[in-house]
Amino acid sequence: MDLDRLRREICFEAARLMSTRKETNYTRAKWRAARSLTRSYIPPEALPTDFEIRQSLQQLVAADGEIRADADANVENRRFHFFLSLLLPLDRVRQDLHYHPEGDVLYHSLQVFELAREKYPWDEELLLAALLHDVGKGIDPMDHITAGLAVLDGYITERTRWLIENHGLAQRVHNGTAGVRAKRRLTNSEDSEALDALAECDREGRLPGRVVCSAEDAIEYIRQLSEENQGDE
């Protein structure tokens, strides 16, 4: 089997393992997929990256949703499972302790979620932005906002996207390093209050030892909130 084909097959099988929750860790899924396909030596270039597996997983979840949408009224569950698959690997992504003394990205994200839930427990879009605002750090730490929005494209509302996209700029406005034009644009936005709240929770969500819920519990809270909001429509 040529290396390109082996790489594609490992990538697809790893994504399938994660979509069915047989694995929640990208590295384990990758090696389990590889060993299910061959017992021979596997060169490093035959192993897909986490980003490639995420892309395959995104396509798999999207295709599954299209196939089953008519038969399964709870297709939203797959969307939230996709969010969970992006969150769980973040416990292995460490951060600069000078800015993030709390540690890994998942722990930080859960702190931001908890703080946002204390203030806006009914705002599904803001809570989702708080939970997912740093998922891109598991893909491209150098440009995590762009990477995160790319993988979330089609899975979040425009408002949630805007909050994630601008939370970094809101921090620069807060610390005085943003330009006057950017500050005016954010201040005049109809969602400036929600963005300021997200930025504040982002700054405060860096406390070592803070008690937080699990990623699964956070996703379940937002899922139930989504169901309630759809029922009110």
C-alpha positions as CSV (number, residue, x, y, z in Angstrom):
1,M,0.0,0.0,0.0
2,D,1.4,3.4,-1.0
3,L,2.0,5.9,1.8
4,D,-0.6,8.5,0.6
5,R,-3.3,5.9,0.5
6,L,-2.3,4.5,3.9
7,R,-2.3,8.0,5.3
8,R,-5.8,8.7,4.0
9,E,-7.1,5.4,5.3
10,I,-5.6,5.9,8.8
11,C,-7.1,9.4,8.9
12,F,-10.6,8.2,8.0
13,E,-10.5,5.3,10.4
14,A,-9.2,7.5,13.2
15,A,-12.0,10.0,12.5
16,R,-14.5,7.1,12.5
17,L,-13.3,5.9,15.9
18,M,-13.7,9.4,17.3
19,S,-17.1,9.9,15.7
20,T,-18.4,6.7,17.4
21,R,-16.7,7.7,20.7
22,K,-14.5,4.6,20.7
23,E,-11.7,7.0,21.2
24,T,-11.6,10.6,22.4
25,N,-7.8,11.2,22.1
26,Y,-6.3,12.0,18.7
27,T,-3.0,10.2,19.3
28,R,-4.7,7.0,20.5
29,A,-7.2,7.1,17.7
30,K,-4.4,7.6,15.1
31,W,-2.3,4.6,16.4
32,R,-5.3,2.3,16.9
33,A,-6.4,3.1,13.3
34,A,-2.9,2.5,12.0
35,R,-2.6,-0.9,13.7
36,S,-6.0,-2.0,12.5
37,L,-4.8,-1.5,8.9
38,T,-1.3,-2.9,9.1
39,R,1.2,-4.6,11.4
40,S,4.1,-3.5,9.4
41,Y,6.4,-0.6,10.2
42,I,4.6,2.7,9.8
43,P,6.8,5.6,8.7
44,P,6.1,9.0,10.3
45,E,5.0,10.5,7.0
46,A,2.1,7.9,6.8
47,L,0.5,9.3,10.0
48,P,-2.0,12.1,9.5
49,T,-1.9,15.2,11.7
50,D,-4.5,16.0,14.3
51,F,-5.8,18.8,12.0
52,E,-6.3,16.3,9.1
53,I,-8.2,14.0,11.5
54,R,-10.3,16.9,12.6
55,Q,-11.2,17.8,9.0
56,S,-12.1,14.2,8.3
57,L,-14.2,14.1,11.5
58,Q,-16.0,17.3,10.5
59,Q,-16.8,15.8,7.1
60,L,-17.9,12.5,8.6
61,V,-20.2,14.3,11.1
62,A,-21.6,16.5,8.4
63,A,-22.3,13.6,6.0
64,D,-23.9,11.5,8.8
65,G,-26.2,14.4,9.7
66,E,-27.3,14.8,6.0
67,I,-28.0,11.1,5.8
68,R,-30.0,10.8,9.0
69,A,-31.6,14.2,9.3
70,D,-35.0,13.0,8.2
71,A,-34.9,9.9,10.4
72,D,-33.4,11.4,13.5
73,A,-35.0,14.5,15.0
74,N,-32.0,14.7,17.4
75,V,-29.4,15.4,14.8
76,E,-28.2,18.2,17.0
77,N,-26.6,15.6,19.3
78,R,-24.0,14.9,16.6
79,R,-23.2,18.6,16.4
80,F,-22.5,18.7,20.1
81,H,-20.5,15.5,19.9
82,F,-18.3,17.2,17.3
83,F,-17.7,20.1,19.7
84,L,-16.7,17.6,22.4
85,S,-14.3,16.0,20.0
86,L,-12.6,19.3,19.5
87,L,-12.5,20.1,23.3
88,L,-11.2,16.9,24.8
89,P,-7.7,16.9,23.2
90,L,-7.1,20.4,24.6
91,D,-6.1,19.0,27.9
92,R,-2.7,18.2,26.3
93,V,-2.2,21.7,24.9
94,R,-0.1,23.6,27.4
95,Q,0.1,27.4,27.5
96,D,2.6,30.1,28.6
97,L,2.4,30.0,32.4
98,H,3.1,33.7,32.5
99,Y,-0.3,34.4,30.9
100,H,-2.0,31.2,31.8
101,P,-0.9,30.0,35.2
102,E,-4.0,27.7,35.3
103,G,-2.4,25.3,32.8
104,D,-3.9,23.6,29.8
105,V,-6.3,25.0,27.2
106,L,-9.2,22.7,28.2
107,Y,-9.0,23.8,31.9
108,H,-9.0,27.4,30.8
109,S,-11.9,27.0,28.5
110,L,-14.0,25.3,31.2
111,Q,-13.2,28.2,33.6
112,V,-14.3,30.7,31.0
113,F,-17.5,28.7,30.4
114,E,-18.3,28.5,34.2
115,L,-17.8,32.2,34.6
116,A,-20.0,33.0,31.6
117,R,-22.7,30.6,32.9
118,E,-22.7,32.4,36.3
119,K,-23.5,35.7,34.5
120,Y,-25.5,34.6,31.4
121,P,-26.9,31.1,32.1
122,W,-29.6,31.6,29.4
123,D,-27.4,32.8,26.5
124,E,-26.6,29.7,24.5
125,E,-24.5,31.5,21.8
126,L,-22.4,33.3,24.4
127,L,-21.8,30.1,26.4
128,L,-20.8,28.2,23.3
129,A,-18.4,31.0,22.4
130,A,-16.9,30.9,25.9
131,L,-16.4,27.1,25.7
132,L,-15.1,27.0,22.1
133,H,-13.2,30.2,21.9
134,D,-9.7,28.5,22.0
135,V,-10.3,25.2,20.2
136,G,-8.0,26.5,17.4
137,K,-5.0,26.3,19.8
138,G,-5.2,22.5,19.3
139,I,-4.8,23.1,15.5
140,D,-2.6,26.1,14.9
141,P,-1.4,27.9,18.1
142,M,0.1,30.7,15.9
143,D,-3.3,31.7,14.5
144,H,-5.8,29.9,16.7
145,I,-8.8,32.1,16.1
146,T,-8.6,31.6,12.3
147,A,-8.0,27.9,12.7
148,G,-10.8,27.5,15.2
149,L,-13.3,29.4,13.1
150,A,-12.4,27.3,10.1
151,V,-13.1,24.0,11.8
152,L,-16.3,25.4,13.4
153,D,-17.6,26.7,10.1
154,G,-21.2,25.6,9.6
155,Y,-21.6,24.4,13.1
156,I,-22.1,27.7,15.0
157,T,-24.3,30.7,14.5
158,E,-23.0,34.0,13.1
159,R,-23.3,35.6,16.5
160,T,-21.1,32.9,18.2
161,R,-18.7,33.2,15.3
162,W,-18.5,37.0,15.8
163,L,-17.9,36.6,19.5
164,I,-15.0,34.1,19.0
165,E,-13.6,36.1,16.1
166,N,-13.4,39.4,18.1
167,H,-12.6,38.2,21.6
168,G,-8.9,38.8,21.1
169,L,-9.5,42.3,19.7
170,A,-11.7,43.0,22.7
171,Q,-8.7,42.1,25.0
172,R,-6.5,44.5,23.1
173,V,-9.2,47.2,23.5
174,H,-9.2,46.5,27.2
175,N,-5.5,46.8,27.6
176,G,-5.2,49.8,25.4
177,T,-3.2,48.3,22.5
178,A,-6.0,48.4,19.9
179,G,-6.4,51.2,17.4
180,V,-9.0,53.9,17.8
181,R,-11.0,52.6,14.8
182,A,-11.1,49.1,16.1
183,K,-12.2,50.3,19.5
184,R,-15.0,52.4,18.0
185,R,-16.2,49.5,15.8
186,L,-16.5,47.2,18.8
187,T,-18.0,49.8,21.1
188,N,-20.7,50.6,18.5
189,S,-21.6,47.0,18.0
190,E,-25.0,45.9,19.2
191,D,-23.3,42.9,20.9
192,S,-20.6,44.9,22.6
193,E,-21.9,43.9,26.0
194,A,-21.7,40.2,25.3
195,L,-18.3,40.6,23.8
196,D,-17.0,42.5,26.8
197,A,-18.4,39.8,29.0
198,L,-16.6,37.1,27.1
199,A,-13.4,39.0,27.2
200,E,-13.8,39.5,31.0
201,C,-14.4,35.8,31.5
202,D,-11.4,35.0,29.4
203,R,-9.2,37.2,31.6
204,E,-10.6,35.9,34.8
205,G,-10.6,32.2,33.7
206,R,-6.9,31.7,34.5
207,L,-7.0,30.7,38.2
208,P,-5.1,27.6,39.3
209,G,-7.2,25.2,41.3
210,R,-10.6,26.6,40.3
211,V,-13.4,24.0,40.4
212,V,-14.9,23.4,37.0
213,C,-17.4,21.0,35.5
214,S,-16.3,18.4,32.9
215,A,-16.3,19.1,29.1
216,E,-19.1,16.6,28.8
217,D,-21.2,18.4,31.4
218,A,-20.6,21.8,29.8
219,I,-21.7,20.4,26.4
220,E,-24.8,18.8,27.9
221,Y,-25.8,22.0,29.6
222,I,-25.6,23.9,26.3
223,R,-27.4,21.1,24.5
224,Q,-30.3,21.2,26.9
225,L,-30.4,24.9,26.7
226,S,-30.6,24.6,22.9
227,E,-33.5,22.2,23.2
228,E,-35.3,24.6,25.5
229,N,-34.8,27.5,23.2
230,Q,-36.0,25.5,20.2
231,G,-39.1,24.5,22.2
232,D,-39.9,28.2,22.8
233,E,-39.8,29.1,19.2
